[in-house]
Amino acid sequence: MSDCKTNIHCDTTSISPHNEKEGGCDVIRYMEKLAEQAIHTWRNKMANKEAKKEYEHKLFAAMKGE
């Protein structure tokens, strides 16, 4: 684990997030960030889905005259 604390190697010339020159800690950090972004994306998607359901419910109720 001490390798992660001292691992500052980074290939800034490559656009690949999992470059072979990067150490294992860099890949782990990248994967953690990717997983966190996926969770945020999923939460936003679910919130939008719920908001859409609520909007449709209100719209249909207004059309029925309720």
Buried (B, 14 or more C-beta within 10 A) or exposed (E): EEEEEEBEEEEEEEEEEEBEEBBEBBEEBBEEEEEEEEEEEEEEEEEEEEEEEEEEEEEEEEEEEE
